[in-house]
């Protein structure tokens, strides 16, 4: 898993090294390559890509063993991206933010206090997320497909004066089973009834089948 993760990271950080290799294989299949257009030679010929050089596309030209670090999906004047520079710029920006916060905010003070939980002081297993809570967003999004049915039954004692229990039940309509499998099974059941009539278990009936088949075969051969 570590090697796979490192490979994915390398593909994302240094795409300009991978695109030409993949382009060679693709060119054999389609007869043309796109690496020259997708990875412009900013390092080798910076005078041809002045816009990208102005944006910093020529940085690290002596470090990266490629013809450029900028990937152009469509046109250099429309869009371009440099993942190699991003992997360097993002940590530097984060470090700059931390240093700036330390310089302007001073030493961070930590204050410990009880977590506010809606006024509940005694936590119990009943406060945890249930399966219903996890499935509720899915039911809300796909309610028109699943057709959930909610039944709540309350029991009282002494003419609604004392609440005993509450039974909560939620059912999901089996869409595939009801509208695909059940009609298909119904057709198979009806067809099996016909087969049961054919396979009656009587020897005389089977002999009649053979006789009819033989007569039809002779008629077809005669024509």
C-alpha positions as a Markdown table, in Angstrom:
| # | Residue | x | y | z |
|---|---|---|---|---|
| 1 | Unk | 0.0 | 0.0 | 0.0 |
| 2 | Unk | 2.9 | 2.4 | 0.8 |
| 3 | Unk | 4.4 | 1.8 | -2.7 |
| 4 | Unk | 1.1 | 2.4 | -4.4 |
| 5 | Unk | 0.5 | 5.6 | -2.4 |
| 6 | Unk | 4.0 | 6.8 | -3.3 |
| 7 | Unk | 3.5 | 6.0 | -6.9 |
| 8 | Unk | 0.2 | 7.9 | -7.0 |
| 9 | Unk | 1.9 | 10.8 | -5.2 |
| 10 | Unk | 4.7 | 10.8 | -7.8 |
| 11 | Unk | 2.3 | 10.7 | -10.7 |
| 12 | Unk | 0.5 | 13.7 | -9.3 |
| 13 | Unk | 3.5 | 15.7 | -8.4 |
| 14 | Unk | 5.7 | 15.0 | -11.5 |
| 15 | Unk | 3.2 | 14.5 | -14.3 |
| 16 | Unk | 5.6 | 16.1 | -16.9 |
| 17 | Unk | 7.8 | 13.1 | -16.5 |
| 18 | Unk | 5.0 | 10.6 | -17.0 |
| 19 | Unk | 3.1 | 12.2 | -19.8 |
| 20 | Unk | 5.9 | 11.8 | -22.4 |
| 21 | Unk | 6.3 | 8.1 | -21.5 |
| 22 | Unk | 2.5 | 7.5 | -21.9 |
| 23 | Unk | 2.5 | 9.5 | -25.1 |
| 24 | Unk | 5.0 | 7.2 | -26.7 |
| 25 | Unk | 2.7 | 4.3 | -26.2 |
| 26 | Unk | -0.4 | 6.2 | -27.3 |
| 27 | Unk | 1.4 | 7.4 | -30.4 |
| 28 | Unk | 2.0 | 3.8 | -31.5 |
| 29 | Unk | -1.8 | 3.2 | -31.4 |
| 30 | Unk | -3.2 | 6.4 | -32.9 |
| 31 | Unk | -0.3 | 7.5 | -34.9 |
| 32 | Unk | 0.1 | 11.0 | -33.3 |
| 33 | Unk | 1.3 | 12.3 | -30.0 |
| 34 | Unk | 0.1 | 15.1 | -27.7 |
| 35 | Unk | 3.0 | 15.4 | -25.3 |
| 36 | Unk | 4.6 | 18.4 | -27.1 |
| 37 | Unk | 1.3 | 20.3 | -26.7 |
| 38 | Unk | 0.5 | 19.2 | -23.2 |
| 39 | Unk | 4.0 | 19.6 | -21.8 |
| 40 | Unk | 5.5 | 22.7 | -23.4 |
| 41 | Unk | 9.3 | 23.0 | -23.5 |
| 42 | Unk | 9.5 | 25.9 | -21.1 |
| 43 | Unk | 12.8 | 24.8 | -19.8 |
| 44 | Unk | 14.4 | 24.2 | -23.2 |
| 45 | Unk | 12.9 | 27.1 | -25.1 |
| 46 | Unk | 11.7 | 29.8 | -22.7 |
| 47 | Unk | 11.6 | 32.5 | -25.4 |
| 48 | Unk | 8.7 | 30.7 | -27.0 |
| 49 | Unk | 6.6 | 30.7 | -23.8 |
| 50 | Unk | 7.0 | 34.1 | -22.4 |
| 51 | Unk | 3.6 | 34.1 | -20.7 |
| 52 | Unk | 4.4 | 30.9 | -18.8 |
| 53 | Unk | 7.9 | 32.2 | -17.9 |
| 54 | Unk | 6.3 | 35.4 | -16.6 |
| 55 | Unk | 4.0 | 33.3 | -14.3 |
| 56 | Unk | 7.0 | 31.4 | -13.0 |
| 57 | Unk | 7.0 | 28.4 | -15.3 |
| 58 | Unk | 10.8 | 28.4 | -15.6 |
| 59 | Unk | 11.5 | 27.9 | -11.9 |
| 60 | Unk | 13.5 | 24.8 | -11.0 |
| 61 | Unk | 14.6 | 24.3 | -14.6 |
| 62 | Unk | 18.0 | 23.0 | -13.4 |
| 63 | Unk | 16.5 | 20.6 | -10.9 |
| 64 | Unk | 13.6 | 18.8 | -12.7 |
| 65 | Unk | 14.8 | 16.5 | -15.5 |
| 66 | Unk | 12.0 | 17.3 | -17.9 |
| 67 | Unk | 11.3 | 19.7 | -20.7 |
| 68 | Unk | 9.0 | 21.7 | -18.4 |
| 69 | Unk | 7.0 | 21.6 | -15.2 |
| 70 | Unk | 3.8 | 23.1 | -16.6 |
| 71 | Unk | 0.9 | 21.0 | -18.0 |
| 72 | Unk | -1.4 | 22.6 | -20.5 |
| 73 | Unk | -4.7 | 20.8 | -21.0 |
| 74 | Unk | -5.9 | 23.0 | -23.9 |
| 75 | Unk | -4.0 | 26.2 | -24.7 |
| 76 | Unk | -1.3 | 28.0 | -22.8 |
| 77 | Unk | -3.2 | 31.3 | -23.1 |
| 78 | Unk | -6.4 | 29.7 | -21.6 |
| 79 | Unk | -5.3 | 27.3 | -18.8 |
| 80 | Unk | -2.3 | 25.7 | -17.4 |
| 81 | Unk | -1.3 | 23.9 | -14.1 |
| 82 | Unk | 2.0 | 23.1 | -12.4 |
| 83 | Unk | 1.4 | 20.4 | -9.8 |
| 84 | Unk | 5.2 | 20.3 | -9.1 |
| 85 | Unk | 5.1 | 23.9 | -8.0 |
| 86 | Unk | 1.9 | 23.4 | -6.0 |
| 87 | Unk | 3.5 | 20.7 | -3.8 |
| 88 | Unk | 6.1 | 23.2 | -2.9 |
| 89 | Unk | 4.0 | 26.4 | -2.7 |
| 90 | Unk | 1.2 | 24.9 | -0.5 |
| 91 | Unk | 3.5 | 23.8 | 2.4 |
| 92 | Unk | 5.3 | 27.2 | 2.2 |
| 93 | Unk | 2.0 | 29.0 | 2.4 |
| 94 | Unk | 1.0 | 27.0 | 5.4 |
| 95 | Unk | 4.3 | 27.6 | 7.1 |
| 96 | Unk | 4.0 | 31.3 | 6.4 |
| 97 | Unk | 0.5 | 31.4 | 7.9 |
| 98 | Unk | 1.7 | 29.6 | 11.0 |
| 99 | Unk | 4.6 | 32.0 | 11.4 |
| 100 | Unk | 2.4 | 35.0 | 10.8 |
| 101 | Unk | -0.1 | 33.8 | 13.4 |
| 102 | Unk | 2.7 | 33.4 | 15.9 |
| 103 | Unk | 4.1 | 36.8 | 15.3 |
| 104 | Unk | 0.8 | 38.7 | 15.4 |
| 105 | Unk | -1.1 | 36.6 | 17.9 |
| 106 | Unk | 1.6 | 35.8 | 20.3 |
| 107 | Unk | 1.7 | 32.7 | 22.4 |
| 108 | Unk | -1.5 | 30.6 | 22.1 |
| 109 | Unk | -3.5 | 30.3 | 25.3 |
| 110 | Unk | -5.3 | 27.0 | 25.8 |
| 111 | Unk | -8.5 | 27.0 | 27.9 |
| 112 | Unk | -10.1 | 23.8 | 28.9 |
| 113 | Unk | -13.8 | 23.6 | 29.5 |
| 114 | Unk | -16.6 | 21.0 | 29.3 |
| 115 | Unk | -17.9 | 20.4 | 25.8 |
| 116 | Unk | -21.4 | 21.8 | 25.2 |
| 117 | Unk | -23.7 | 19.0 | 24.2 |
| 118 | Unk | -27.2 | 20.5 | 24.2 |
| 119 | Unk | -27.2 | 20.7 | 28.0 |
| 120 | Unk | -26.8 | 17.0 | 28.5 |
| 121 | Unk | -24.4 | 16.2 | 31.3 |
| 122 | Unk | -24.8 | 12.4 | 31.6 |
| 123 | Unk | -23.9 | 10.6 | 28.3 |
| 124 | Unk | -25.2 | 7.2 | 27.7 |
| 125 | Unk | -25.4 | 4.8 | 24.7 |
| 126 | Unk | -28.7 | 6.4 | 23.8 |
| 127 | Unk | -26.9 | 9.5 | 22.8 |
| 128 | Unk | -25.0 | 7.7 | 20.0 |
| 129 | Unk | -25.8 | 7.8 | 16.4 |
| 130 | Unk | -28.0 | 4.9 | 15.4 |
| 131 | Unk | -28.4 | 3.1 | 12.1 |
| 132 | Unk | -31.5 | 5.1 | 11.4 |
| 133 | Unk | -29.6 | 8.4 | 11.8 |
| 134 | Unk | -26.9 | 7.2 | 9.4 |
| 135 | Unk | -29.4 | 6.0 | 6.8 |
| 136 | Unk | -31.7 | 9.0 | 7.0 |
| 137 | Unk | -29.7 | 11.2 | 4.6 |
| 138 | Unk | -29.9 | 8.5 | 2.0 |
| 139 | Unk | -33.6 | 8.1 | 2.5 |
| 140 | Unk | -34.2 | 11.8 | 2.1 |
| 141 | Unk | -32.2 | 11.9 | -1.1 |
| 142 | Unk | -33.7 | 8.7 | -2.6 |
| 143 | Unk | -37.1 | 8.7 | -0.9 |
| 144 | Unk | -38.9 | 8.9 | -4.2 |
| 145 | Unk | -37.3 | 5.6 | -5.3 |
| 146 | Unk | -37.2 | 3.6 | -2.1 |
| 147 | Unk | -40.6 | 4.8 | -0.9 |
| 148 | Unk | -40.0 | 4.6 | 2.9 |
| 149 | Unk | -43.0 | 3.8 | 5.1 |
| 150 | Unk | -43.0 | 4.9 | 8.7 |
| 151 | Unk | -45.4 | 3.3 | 11.2 |
| 152 | Unk | -45.6 | 4.4 | 14.8 |
| 153 | Unk | -47.8 | 2.6 | 17.2 |
| 154 | Unk | -48.3 | 4.0 | 20.8 |
| 155 | Unk | -49.8 | 2.0 | 23.6 |
| 156 | Unk | -51.6 | 3.7 | 26.5 |
| 157 | Unk | -53.2 | 2.6 | 29.7 |
| 158 | Unk | -56.4 | 3.8 | 31.3 |
| 159 | Unk | -57.9 | 5.6 | 28.4 |
| 160 | Unk | -54.9 | 7.6 | 27.1 |
| 161 | Unk | -53.9 | 8.7 | 30.6 |
| 162 | Unk | -50.6 | 6.8 | 30.9 |
| 163 | Unk | -48.2 | 6.2 | 28.0 |
| 164 | Unk | -46.8 | 2.6 | 28.1 |
| 165 | Unk | -44.7 | 2.0 | 25.0 |
| 166 | Unk | -44.1 | 3.4 | 21.5 |
| 167 | Unk | -43.2 | 1.1 | 18.6 |
| 168 | Unk | -41.5 | 2.8 | 15.7 |
| 169 | Unk | -41.0 | 0.9 | 12.5 |
| 170 | Unk | -39.6 | 2.0 | 9.1 |
| 171 | Unk | -39.8 | 0.0 | 6.0 |
| 172 | Unk | -38.2 | 0.5 | 2.6 |
| 173 | Unk | -39.9 | -0.5 | -0.5 |
| 174 | Unk | -37.8 | -3.2 | -2.3 |
| 175 | Unk | -37.9 | -1.4 | -5.7 |
| 176 | Unk | -35.9 | -4.0 | -7.7 |
| 177 | Unk | -37.6 | -6.9 | -6.1 |
| 178 | Unk | -41.1 | -5.5 | -6.5 |
| 179 | Unk | -40.9 | -4.1 | -10.0 |
| 180 | Unk | -38.4 | -6.4 | -11.6 |
| 181 | Unk | -38.0 | -9.8 | -9.9 |
| 182 | Unk | -41.7 | -10.3 | -8.9 |
| 183 | Unk | -43.1 | -9.8 | -12.4 |
| 184 | Unk | -40.4 | -12.0 | -13.8 |
| 185 | Unk | -41.1 | -14.7 | -11.2 |
| 186 | Unk | -44.8 | -14.4 | -12.0 |
| 187 | Unk | -44.1 | -15.1 | -15.7 |
| 188 | Unk | -41.9 | -18.0 | -14.9 |
| 189 | Unk | -44.6 | -19.4 | -12.5 |
| 190 | Unk | -47.3 | -19.2 | -15.2 |
| 191 | Unk | -45.0 | -20.8 | -17.8 |
| 192 | Unk | -44.2 | -23.6 | -15.3 |
| 193 | Unk | -47.9 | -24.3 | -14.9 |
| 194 | Unk | -48.0 | -25.0 | -18.7 |
| 195 | Unk | -45.0 | -27.3 | -18.4 |
| 196 | Unk | -46.7 | -29.1 | -15.5 |
| 197 | Unk | -49.7 | -29.8 | -17.8 |
| 198 | Unk | -47.3 | -31.2 | -20.4 |
| 199 | Unk | -45.4 | -33.3 | -17.9 |
| 200 | Unk | -48.5 | -35.0 | -16.5 |
| 201 | Unk | -46.8 | -38.2 | -15.5 |
| 202 | Unk | -49.0 | -40.4 | -17.8 |
| 203 | Unk | -47.2 | -42.8 | -20.1 |
| 204 | Unk | -50.0 | -42.8 | -22.7 |
| 205 | Unk | -49.7 | -39.0 | -23.0 |
| 206 | Unk | -45.9 | -39.3 | -23.6 |
| 207 | Unk | -46.5 | -41.9 | -26.3 |
| 208 | Unk | -49.1 | -39.6 | -27.9 |
| 209 | Unk | -46.4 | -36.8 | -28.0 |
| 210 | Unk | -44.0 | -39.2 | -29.7 |
| 211 | Unk | -46.7 | -40.2 | -32.2 |
| 212 | Unk | -47.6 | -36.6 | -33.0 |
| 213 | Unk | -43.9 | -35.7 | -33.4 |
| 214 | Unk | -43.3 | -38.6 | -35.7 |
| 215 | Unk | -46.3 | -37.7 | -37.9 |
| 216 | Unk | -45.3 | -34.1 | -38.1 |
| 217 | Unk | -41.7 | -35.1 | -39.0 |
| 218 | Unk | -43.0 | -37.4 | -41.8 |
| 219 | Unk | -45.2 | -34.6 | -43.2 |
| 220 | Unk | -42.3 | -32.1 | -43.2 |
| 221 | Unk | -40.0 | -34.6 | -44.9 |
| 222 | Unk | -42.6 | -35.4 | -47.5 |
| 223 | Unk | -42.9 | -31.8 | -48.5 |
